Structure formats: structure tokens, C-alpha cells
Amino acid sequence: MNSKTQNKIAIGALYGIAGFVVLILLALLGYILVSGMPQLSWHFLTAPAKAFLKGGGVGVQLFNSFYLLFLAMLISFPIALGAAIYLYEYAKDNWLTTTIRTAIEILSSLPSVVVGLFGFLFFVVKLRLGFSILSGAFALTFFNLPLLTRSIEDSLRTISETQREGGLALGLSRWETVTKVILPAAVPSILTGVILSAGRVFGEAAALIYTAGQSAPALNFMDWNPFNISSPLNPMRPAETLAVHIWKINSEGIMPDAKAISSGSSAVLVLAILIFNFAARYLGKRLYKRLTSA
């Protein structure tokens, strides 16, 4: 067998493996969307859930998912960005940075249920935050921070050293080079990492069962005072998210239309992640063009 034949076989095998992975993904997405799309309606997306009656919705759970995602990213992104900039741009390659990177690797490999139990013991019990959105956001910060830090550090690593040298040669300080040259060029890669971590947070259930709770109290969407218990913005209220809701209705089985609600909720979860991904990629391209233009 000559080298050309071996090359064709290898390329064909790689295409076959890639096509098989894509088919699995399409089959999974197709099954979820085909079974869940018929259940979707404006009433389903806005109505509150019903425990023992048919016709409930996921309005409160959907809002809780986005609100918790917002708070978790609001806490974790600045910390991850600062840690990544320090590790790659400022820190020397010594035992301290090696220890920090090892700790990040260990934290990123922890099962989400372990993070949830830690959040329950520390935030819910020790700090007495109770089952609340704030407890869930803090737990998801521990869950999300290692992945986001490593992703941003990899994004900074993709920027050529010549851009750093050029910024310093123009008289910019190290900090000005990072903020005005490196970060704008790394925006698309950073946003990709943020997208991946946000999708992971949005679909998380195990960590939130023990921290944010499994109940969704009635909310008054006309009351935006965060200190009122019925306000959607109150961070101290328990909040059942969409992923936790899917797990709960399938494990308890007390809803007469549990299968329909579960299928519809799964479709909403998948569609929300897809829309968020495409929108963030589009925004990343626009930001890259604006920040790197003359």
C-alpha cells in the first residue's frame, strides 16, 4: 500500500469519525426538539408551574435560570479575567503559579454534586444564606471559575508576542498593553470561553439542588423591589431553575402531564443555549471589528 492510498484511507476515516459525531449530535438535538417543540406556546413559557394539575408552564423557572446565570457570571467573570491576566501576563513560571494551575485543574474536575454539597454546607448552613439564588450563584462560581480562568488564559496565549512587544515599543506600560492591545484582540476567544461556561451554568442541576433549592414561590413581576420576597430580583429567595425542574418532575412524577412538561422544558433549555451561543458569537465578531479598527 503506497503513501497516497494510506493518506486517502486516513482522511476518509477522519471524515467518517467527524460525521458520526455530528450525526449523534443532530440525532440528540432532533429528538429533544421534535418531542418538545409541540409543547411550546406563549402560555407554556410564561405561566407558572402546577404541581398536581395539567397545563402548567415554566415561566418562573425560566426566569430563575437566566437570573442565576447573570449573577453567577457577574461574580465569576471579573475574578476569572483578573486571575488569567495575572497568571499569563505577570506571574513568573515558578512553584507558586504551578500550584495555582494545579489547583485550577483539580477544581475543574470536581463533580458538580460535590460542589453542590460544599455550597450547601458552607453557604446555606454556615453563612446562613439558606436555599437562595445567592447561594446557588456562589456555588456556581466555584463550579465555573476554574473552567473560565483556564479558557481566558488560553485566549491570551493565542495572541502573538509581537503585539505585546509592539505595545511596549510604542511606550505603553504593561497594563496599557494588556488592556488596549491584548484584550481587544482576544475578545472573540474570551467570548467563546464565556459562552461555553455560560451554557454549562445554564444547564446545571446537581449543584443547584442543594443550594438554590427545589421550590419556585409565586413571583410578582410587577414588584421589582429586590428586598421583597415576592420580587423576581430578590436574591435571597429559593429558586428552582429549568434544569432542576426537569429533574424534579421526572423524579417525583406527580404531574399528570409530566412527560409533556419535561419534553417542553428540555426543548426550551436547548433552544436557549443555542440562541445564546449564536447571539454571543455574533456579538463577539462585532466587538472584535470595533475594538481592533483604526
BALOBA-1460 file (C-alpha; in Angstrom, 3 decimals):
// residues 294
<rec num="1" residu="m" x="0.000" y="0.000" z="0.000"/>
<rec num="2" residu="n" x="1.546" y="3.280" z="-1.113"/>
<rec num="3" residu="s" x="1.518" y="6.551" z="0.811"/>
<rec num="4" residu="k" x="-1.276" y="8.127" z="-1.277"/>
<rec num="5" residu="t" x="-3.626" y="5.246" z="-0.518"/>
<rec num="6" residu="q" x="-2.787" y="5.414" z="3.182"/>
<rec num="7" residu="n" x="-3.435" y="9.158" z="3.129"/>
<rec num="8" residu="k" x="-6.845" y="8.676" z="1.492"/>
<rec num="9" residu="i" x="-7.799" y="5.977" z="3.991"/>
<rec num="10" residu="a" x="-6.720" y="8.145" z="6.928"/>
<rec num="11" residu="i" x="-8.633" y="11.176" z="5.622"/>
<rec num="12" residu="g" x="-11.701" y="9.026" z="4.956"/>
<rec num="13" residu="a" x="-11.546" y="7.602" z="8.494"/>
<rec num="14" residu="l" x="-11.281" y="11.097" z="10.000"/>
<rec num="15" residu="y" x="-14.238" y="12.325" z="7.953"/>
<rec num="16" residu="g" x="-16.202" y="9.254" z="8.998"/>
<rec num="17" residu="i" x="-15.496" y="9.824" z="12.697"/>
<rec num="18" residu="a" x="-16.387" y="13.514" z="12.410"/>
<rec num="19" residu="g" x="-19.580" y="12.685" z="10.524"/>
<rec num="20" residu="f" x="-20.530" y="10.066" z="13.131"/>
<rec num="21" residu="v" x="-20.102" y="12.593" z="15.964"/>
<rec num="22" residu="v" x="-22.184" y="15.162" z="14.057"/>
<rec num="23" residu="l" x="-24.912" y="12.579" z="13.436"/>
<rec num="24" residu="i" x="-25.066" y="11.727" z="17.136"/>
<rec num="25" residu="l" x="-25.366" y="15.408" z="17.994"/>
<rec num="26" residu="l" x="-28.046" y="16.010" z="15.366"/>
<rec num="27" residu="a" x="-29.968" y="12.922" z="16.476"/>
<rec num="28" residu="l" x="-29.909" y="14.058" z="20.099"/>
<rec num="29" residu="l" x="-30.948" y="17.619" z="19.258"/>
<rec num="30" residu="g" x="-33.557" y="16.351" z="16.817"/>
<rec num="31" residu="y" x="-35.134" y="14.023" z="19.375"/>
<rec num="32" residu="i" x="-35.303" y="16.746" z="22.024"/>
<rec num="33" residu="l" x="-36.703" y="19.379" z="19.667"/>
<rec num="34" residu="v" x="-39.158" y="17.098" z="17.850"/>
<rec num="35" residu="s" x="-40.621" y="15.814" z="21.120"/>
<rec num="36" residu="g" x="-40.572" y="19.195" z="22.844"/>
<rec num="37" residu="m" x="-41.467" y="21.776" z="20.199"/>
<rec num="38" residu="p" x="-45.184" y="20.797" z="20.026"/>
<rec num="39" residu="q" x="-45.476" y="21.631" z="23.721"/>
<rec num="40" residu="l" x="-44.152" y="25.163" z="23.337"/>
<rec num="41" residu="s" x="-46.508" y="28.116" z="23.460"/>
<rec num="42" residu="w" x="-46.612" y="31.571" z="24.974"/>
<rec num="43" residu="h" x="-48.641" y="30.174" z="27.861"/>
<rec num="44" residu="f" x="-46.046" y="27.445" z="28.480"/>
<rec num="45" residu="l" x="-43.182" y="29.952" z="28.510"/>
<rec num="46" residu="t" x="-44.870" y="32.462" z="30.832"/>
<rec num="47" residu="a" x="-47.259" y="30.531" z="33.073"/>
<rec num="48" residu="p" x="-46.178" y="29.229" z="36.494"/>
<rec num="49" residu="a" x="-45.810" y="25.512" z="37.094"/>
<rec num="50" residu="k" x="-48.629" y="23.429" z="38.560"/>
<rec num="51" residu="a" x="-47.875" y="20.531" z="40.889"/>
<rec num="52" residu="f" x="-50.997" y="18.338" z="40.613"/>
<rec num="53" residu="l" x="-52.846" y="19.808" z="37.624"/>
<rec num="54" residu="k" x="-52.301" y="19.813" z="33.882"/>
<rec num="55" residu="g" x="-51.472" y="22.883" z="31.843"/>
<rec num="56" residu="g" x="-48.610" y="24.332" z="33.891"/>
<rec num="57" residu="g" x="-45.736" y="26.305" z="32.422"/>
<rec num="58" residu="v" x="-42.111" y="27.114" z="33.127"/>
<rec num="59" residu="g" x="-42.187" y="30.911" z="33.277"/>
<rec num="60" residu="v" x="-40.792" y="31.230" z="36.799"/>
<rec num="61" residu="q" x="-38.169" y="28.511" z="36.258"/>
<rec num="62" residu="l" x="-37.028" y="30.111" z="33.004"/>
<rec num="63" residu="f" x="-36.621" y="33.498" z="34.660"/>
<rec num="64" residu="n" x="-34.764" y="31.907" z="37.589"/>
<rec num="65" residu="s" x="-32.350" y="30.209" z="35.184"/>
<rec num="66" residu="f" x="-31.429" y="33.447" z="33.417"/>
<rec num="67" residu="y" x="-31.257" y="35.436" z="36.647"/>
<rec num="68" residu="l" x="-28.987" y="32.891" z="38.318"/>
<rec num="69" residu="l" x="-26.835" y="32.714" z="35.185"/>
<rec num="70" residu="f" x="-26.481" y="36.502" z="35.230"/>
<rec num="71" residu="l" x="-25.455" y="36.606" z="38.893"/>
<rec num="72" residu="a" x="-23.034" y="33.679" z="38.558"/>
<rec num="73" residu="m" x="-21.305" y="35.230" z="35.540"/>
<rec num="74" residu="l" x="-21.298" y="38.652" z="37.214"/>
<rec num="75" residu="i" x="-19.350" y="37.171" z="40.132"/>
<rec num="76" residu="s" x="-17.088" y="34.713" z="38.310"/>
<rec num="77" residu="f" x="-16.092" y="36.619" z="35.148"/>
<rec num="78" residu="p" x="-14.159" y="39.516" z="36.772"/>
<rec num="79" residu="i" x="-12.343" y="37.083" z="39.087"/>
<rec num="80" residu="a" x="-11.504" y="34.725" z="36.225"/>
<rec num="81" residu="l" x="-10.361" y="37.584" z="33.998"/>
<rec num="82" residu="g" x="-8.088" y="39.007" z="36.672"/>
<rec num="83" residu="a" x="-6.678" y="35.581" z="37.538"/>
<rec num="84" residu="a" x="-5.981" y="34.749" z="33.877"/>
<rec num="85" residu="i" x="-4.269" y="38.091" z="33.236"/>
<rec num="86" residu="y" x="-2.104" y="37.655" z="36.312"/>
<rec num="87" residu="l" x="-1.161" y="34.041" z="35.532"/>
<rec num="88" residu="y" x="-0.208" y="34.640" z="31.914"/>
<rec num="89" residu="e" x="0.896" y="38.262" z="31.721"/>
<rec num="90" residu="y" x="2.506" y="38.948" z="35.101"/>
<rec num="91" residu="a" x="3.228" y="35.795" z="37.090"/>
<rec num="92" residu="k" x="6.631" y="34.166" z="36.791"/>
<rec num="93" residu="d" x="6.895" y="30.490" z="35.999"/>
<rec num="94" residu="n" x="7.655" y="29.159" z="39.479"/>
<rec num="95" residu="w" x="6.250" y="26.798" z="42.098"/>
<rec num="96" residu="l" x="3.505" y="29.255" z="43.064"/>
<rec num="97" residu="t" x="1.998" y="29.516" z="39.582"/>
<rec num="98" residu="t" x="2.397" y="25.765" z="39.139"/>
<rec num="99" residu="t" x="0.474" y="25.224" z="42.380"/>
<rec num="100" residu="i" x="-2.256" y="27.650" z="41.294"/>
<rec num="101" residu="r" x="-2.657" y="25.946" z="37.904"/>
<rec num="102" residu="t" x="-2.749" y="22.536" z="39.580"/>
<rec num="103" residu="a" x="-5.460" y="23.762" z="41.948"/>
<rec num="104" residu="i" x="-7.430" y="25.084" z="38.969"/>
<rec num="105" residu="e" x="-7.164" y="21.709" z="37.237"/>
<rec num="106" residu="i" x="-8.335" y="19.913" z="40.373"/>
<rec num="107" residu="l" x="-11.278" y="22.276" z="40.873"/>
<rec num="108" residu="s" x="-12.352" y="21.939" z="37.227"/>
<rec num="109" residu="s" x="-12.527" y="18.149" z="37.587"/>
<rec num="110" residu="l" x="-14.744" y="18.139" z="40.687"/>
<rec num="111" residu="p" x="-18.201" y="16.593" z="40.170"/>
<rec num="112" residu="s" x="-20.993" y="19.142" z="40.323"/>
<rec num="113" residu="v" x="-22.714" y="17.253" z="43.141"/>
<rec num="114" residu="v" x="-19.575" y="17.724" z="45.290"/>
<rec num="115" residu="v" x="-19.669" y="21.462" z="44.577"/>
<rec num="116" residu="g" x="-23.351" y="21.449" z="45.485"/>
<rec num="117" residu="l" x="-22.730" y="19.700" z="48.816"/>
<rec num="118" residu="f" x="-19.903" y="22.131" z="49.598"/>
<rec num="119" residu="g" x="-22.225" y="25.028" z="48.767"/>
<rec num="120" residu="f" x="-24.915" y="23.548" z="50.994"/>
<rec num="121" residu="l" x="-22.573" y="23.157" z="53.973"/>
<rec num="122" residu="f" x="-20.799" y="26.496" z="53.577"/>
<rec num="123" residu="f" x="-23.244" y="28.976" z="52.022"/>
<rec num="124" residu="v" x="-26.595" y="27.527" z="53.048"/>
<rec num="125" residu="v" x="-25.711" y="26.296" z="56.555"/>
<rec num="126" residu="k" x="-22.508" y="28.042" z="57.706"/>
<rec num="127" residu="l" x="-23.185" y="31.508" z="56.265"/>
<rec num="128" residu="r" x="-26.939" y="31.070" z="56.822"/>
<rec num="129" residu="l" x="-27.891" y="32.236" z="53.360"/>
<rec num="130" residu="g" x="-30.464" y="29.448" z="53.133"/>
<rec num="131" residu="f" x="-31.711" y="27.944" z="49.911"/>
<rec num="132" residu="s" x="-31.461" y="31.030" z="47.751"/>
<rec num="133" residu="i" x="-30.351" y="32.389" z="44.403"/>
<rec num="134" residu="l" x="-27.304" y="33.898" z="46.090"/>
<rec num="135" residu="s" x="-26.220" y="30.529" z="47.479"/>
<rec num="136" residu="g" x="-26.669" y="28.990" z="44.028"/>
<rec num="137" residu="a" x="-24.703" y="31.784" z="42.364"/>
<rec num="138" residu="f" x="-21.792" y="31.384" z="44.798"/>
<rec num="139" residu="a" x="-21.777" y="27.607" z="44.306"/>
<rec num="140" residu="l" x="-21.808" y="28.011" z="40.530"/>
<rec num="141" residu="t" x="-18.927" y="30.477" z="40.843"/>
<rec num="142" residu="f" x="-16.785" y="27.727" z="42.383"/>
<rec num="143" residu="f" x="-18.060" y="25.383" z="39.692"/>
<rec num="144" residu="n" x="-17.446" y="27.798" z="36.826"/>
<rec num="145" residu="l" x="-14.342" y="29.716" z="37.884"/>
<rec num="146" residu="p" x="-11.658" y="27.103" z="37.014"/>
<rec num="147" residu="l" x="-13.037" y="26.481" z="33.512"/>
<rec num="148" residu="l" x="-13.442" y="30.186" z="32.800"/>
<rec num="149" residu="t" x="-9.964" y="31.071" z="34.103"/>
<rec num="150" residu="r" x="-8.294" y="28.403" z="32.008"/>
<rec num="151" residu="s" x="-10.319" y="29.421" z="28.947"/>
<rec num="152" residu="i" x="-9.371" y="33.105" z="29.236"/>
<rec num="153" residu="e" x="-5.722" y="32.200" z="29.830"/>
<rec num="154" residu="d" x="-5.751" y="30.093" z="26.651"/>
<rec num="155" residu="s" x="-7.291" y="33.045" z="24.798"/>
<rec num="156" residu="l" x="-4.458" y="35.321" z="25.946"/>
<rec num="157" residu="r" x="-1.943" y="32.673" z="24.894"/>
<rec num="158" residu="t" x="-3.219" y="32.802" z="21.282"/>
<rec num="159" residu="i" x="-2.162" y="36.458" z="20.922"/>
<rec num="160" residu="s" x="1.214" y="36.828" z="19.251"/>
<rec num="161" residu="e" x="4.138" y="38.047" z="21.330"/>
<rec num="162" residu="t" x="4.878" y="40.617" z="18.615"/>
<rec num="163" residu="q" x="1.745" y="42.538" z="19.616"/>
<rec num="164" residu="r" x="2.994" y="42.750" z="23.195"/>
<rec num="165" residu="e" x="6.435" y="43.822" z="22.025"/>
<rec num="166" residu="g" x="4.868" y="46.393" z="19.693"/>
<rec num="167" residu="g" x="2.813" y="47.916" z="22.509"/>
<rec num="168" residu="l" x="5.835" y="48.151" z="24.785"/>
<rec num="169" residu="a" x="7.938" y="49.604" z="21.937"/>
<rec num="170" residu="l" x="5.378" y="52.380" z="21.491"/>
<rec num="171" residu="g" x="5.889" y="53.423" z="25.098"/>
<rec num="172" residu="l" x="2.818" y="51.761" z="26.587"/>
<rec num="173" residu="s" x="3.047" y="50.324" z="30.063"/>
<rec num="174" residu="r" x="2.486" y="46.631" z="30.652"/>
<rec num="175" residu="w" x="-1.046" y="47.295" z="31.899"/>
<rec num="176" residu="e" x="-1.881" y="49.576" z="28.957"/>
<rec num="177" residu="t" x="-0.574" y="46.939" z="26.536"/>
<rec num="178" residu="v" x="-2.788" y="44.315" z="28.127"/>
<rec num="179" residu="t" x="-5.932" y="46.447" z="28.238"/>
<rec num="180" residu="k" x="-5.569" y="48.298" z="24.910"/>
<rec num="181" residu="v" x="-3.813" y="45.744" z="22.715"/>
<rec num="182" residu="i" x="-4.098" y="42.195" z="24.075"/>
<rec num="183" residu="l" x="-7.639" y="42.115" z="25.457"/>
<rec num="184" residu="p" x="-9.308" y="43.666" z="22.353"/>
<rec num="185" residu="a" x="-7.564" y="41.120" z="20.143"/>
<rec num="186" residu="a" x="-8.601" y="38.281" z="22.472"/>
<rec num="187" residu="v" x="-12.265" y="39.305" z="22.750"/>
<rec num="188" residu="p" x="-13.646" y="36.639" z="20.329"/>
<rec num="189" residu="s" x="-11.752" y="33.834" z="22.070"/>
<rec num="190" residu="i" x="-12.724" y="35.106" z="25.507"/>
<rec num="191" residu="l" x="-16.372" y="35.300" z="24.482"/>
<rec num="192" residu="t" x="-16.213" y="31.740" z="23.198"/>
<rec num="193" residu="g" x="-14.992" y="30.622" z="26.627"/>
<rec num="194" residu="v" x="-17.696" y="32.658" z="28.326"/>
<rec num="195" residu="i" x="-20.303" y="31.056" z="26.060"/>
<rec num="196" residu="l" x="-19.153" y="27.545" z="26.931"/>
<rec num="197" residu="s" x="-19.103" y="28.260" z="30.649"/>
<rec num="198" residu="a" x="-22.472" y="30.045" z="30.500"/>
<rec num="199" residu="g" x="-24.031" y="27.065" z="28.745"/>
<rec num="200" residu="r" x="-22.584" y="24.808" z="31.425"/>
<rec num="201" residu="v" x="-24.018" y="27.021" z="34.165"/>
<rec num="202" residu="f" x="-27.404" y="27.383" z="32.461"/>
<rec num="203" residu="g" x="-27.890" y="23.611" z="32.230"/>
<rec num="204" residu="e" x="-26.531" y="22.758" z="35.681"/>
<rec num="205" residu="a" x="-28.840" y="20.956" z="38.083"/>
<rec num="206" residu="a" x="-26.910" y="18.925" z="40.674"/>
<rec num="207" residu="a" x="-25.130" y="21.879" z="42.282"/>
<rec num="208" residu="l" x="-28.335" y="23.919" z="42.461"/>
<rec num="209" residu="i" x="-30.467" y="21.230" z="44.084"/>
<rec num="210" residu="y" x="-28.501" y="21.700" z="47.322"/>
<rec num="211" residu="t" x="-28.065" y="25.487" z="47.155"/>
<rec num="212" residu="a" x="-30.806" y="27.278" z="45.204"/>
<rec num="213" residu="g" x="-33.492" y="24.812" z="46.277"/>
<rec num="214" residu="q" x="-36.215" y="22.833" z="44.565"/>
<rec num="215" residu="s" x="-39.122" y="25.224" z="45.008"/>
<rec num="216" residu="a" x="-40.283" y="28.176" z="42.953"/>
<rec num="217" residu="p" x="-42.505" y="30.505" z="45.021"/>
<rec num="218" residu="a" x="-45.029" y="32.682" z="43.266"/>
<rec num="219" residu="l" x="-43.473" y="35.864" z="41.922"/>
<rec num="220" residu="n" x="-44.993" y="39.272" z="41.335"/>
<rec num="221" residu="f" x="-43.393" y="40.548" z="38.134"/>
<rec num="222" residu="m" x="-44.816" y="43.996" z="38.830"/>
<rec num="223" residu="d" x="-42.718" y="44.273" z="42.003"/>
<rec num="224" residu="w" x="-39.053" y="44.961" z="41.192"/>
<rec num="225" residu="n" x="-38.002" y="45.826" z="44.728"/>
<rec num="226" residu="p" x="-35.199" y="43.297" z="45.460"/>
<rec num="227" residu="f" x="-35.965" y="43.411" z="49.192"/>
<rec num="228" residu="n" x="-39.496" y="41.994" z="48.818"/>
<rec num="229" residu="i" x="-39.798" y="38.211" z="48.985"/>
<rec num="230" residu="s" x="-42.196" y="38.113" z="46.033"/>
<rec num="231" residu="s" x="-39.928" y="40.229" z="43.830"/>
<rec num="232" residu="p" x="-38.198" y="38.413" z="40.952"/>
<rec num="233" residu="l" x="-34.983" y="40.308" z="41.756"/>
<rec num="234" residu="n" x="-34.791" y="39.166" z="45.379"/>
<rec num="235" residu="p" x="-31.505" y="37.174" z="45.587"/>
<rec num="236" residu="m" x="-32.427" y="35.612" z="48.952"/>
<rec num="237" residu="r" x="-35.461" y="33.662" z="47.733"/>
<rec num="238" residu="p" x="-35.330" y="29.978" z="46.758"/>
<rec num="239" residu="a" x="-35.285" y="29.463" z="43.017"/>
<rec num="240" residu="e" x="-35.956" y="26.286" z="41.078"/>
<rec num="241" residu="t" x="-34.239" y="26.542" z="37.704"/>
<rec num="242" residu="l" x="-35.288" y="24.933" z="34.447"/>
<rec num="243" residu="a" x="-32.758" y="22.093" z="34.695"/>
<rec num="244" residu="v" x="-33.759" y="21.351" z="38.305"/>
<rec num="245" residu="h" x="-37.416" y="21.458" z="37.247"/>
<rec num="246" residu="i" x="-36.787" y="18.810" z="34.578"/>
<rec num="247" residu="w" x="-35.079" y="16.564" z="37.129"/>
<rec num="248" residu="k" x="-37.773" y="17.146" z="39.740"/>
<rec num="249" residu="i" x="-40.829" y="16.366" z="37.614"/>
<rec num="250" residu="n" x="-39.202" y="13.206" z="36.265"/>
<rec num="251" residu="s" x="-38.131" y="12.003" z="39.712"/>
<rec num="252" residu="e" x="-41.386" y="12.789" z="41.549"/>
<rec num="253" residu="g" x="-43.907" y="12.025" z="38.804"/>
<rec num="254" residu="i" x="-46.770" y="13.921" z="40.491"/>
<rec num="255" residu="m" x="-47.725" y="15.957" z="37.403"/>
<rec num="256" residu="p" x="-50.396" y="14.388" z="35.180"/>
<rec num="257" residu="d" x="-48.601" y="15.745" z="32.090"/>
<rec num="258" residu="a" x="-45.053" y="15.242" z="33.401"/>
<rec num="259" residu="k" x="-43.746" y="13.840" z="30.122"/>
<rec num="260" residu="a" x="-45.083" y="16.759" z="28.085"/>
<rec num="261" residu="i" x="-43.747" y="19.327" z="30.562"/>
<rec num="262" residu="s" x="-40.358" y="17.587" z="30.665"/>
<rec num="263" residu="s" x="-40.125" y="17.451" z="26.859"/>
<rec num="264" residu="g" x="-41.117" y="21.096" z="26.510"/>
<rec num="265" residu="s" x="-38.697" y="22.192" z="29.243"/>
<rec num="266" residu="s" x="-35.852" y="20.268" z="27.598"/>
<rec num="267" residu="a" x="-36.592" y="21.920" z="24.256"/>
<rec num="268" residu="v" x="-36.625" y="25.358" z="25.901"/>
<rec num="269" residu="l" x="-33.298" y="24.604" z="27.588"/>
<rec num="270" residu="v" x="-31.665" y="23.519" z="24.324"/>
<rec num="271" residu="l" x="-33.105" y="26.439" z="22.339"/>
<rec num="272" residu="a" x="-31.999" y="28.957" z="24.962"/>
<rec num="273" residu="i" x="-28.424" y="27.650" z="24.878"/>
<rec num="274" residu="l" x="-28.377" y="27.658" z="21.053"/>
<rec num="275" residu="i" x="-29.754" y="31.204" z="20.838"/>
<rec num="276" residu="f" x="-27.311" y="32.405" z="23.468"/>
<rec num="277" residu="n" x="-24.397" y="30.810" z="21.607"/>
<rec num="278" residu="f" x="-25.267" y="32.276" z="18.210"/>
<rec num="279" residu="a" x="-26.007" y="35.727" z="19.644"/>
<rec num="280" residu="a" x="-22.761" y="35.811" z="21.621"/>
<rec num="281" residu="r" x="-20.699" y="34.728" z="18.592"/>
<rec num="282" residu="y" x="-22.278" y="37.479" z="16.511"/>
<rec num="283" residu="l" x="-21.600" y="39.999" z="19.278"/>
<rec num="284" residu="g" x="-18.005" y="38.784" z="19.553"/>
<rec num="285" residu="k" x="-17.368" y="39.412" z="15.857"/>
<rec num="286" residu="r" x="-18.880" y="42.892" z="16.058"/>
<rec num="287" residu="l" x="-16.833" y="43.742" z="19.150"/>
<rec num="288" residu="y" x="-13.663" y="42.429" z="17.516"/>
<rec num="289" residu="k" x="-14.182" y="44.642" z="14.462"/>
<rec num="290" residu="r" x="-14.887" y="47.704" z="16.583"/>
<rec num="291" residu="l" x="-12.102" y="47.214" z="19.125"/>
<rec num="292" residu="t" x="-9.410" y="46.398" z="16.551"/>
<rec num="293" residu="s" x="-10.339" y="49.037" z="13.971"/>
<rec num="294" residu="a" x="-8.104" y="52.009" z="13.318"/>
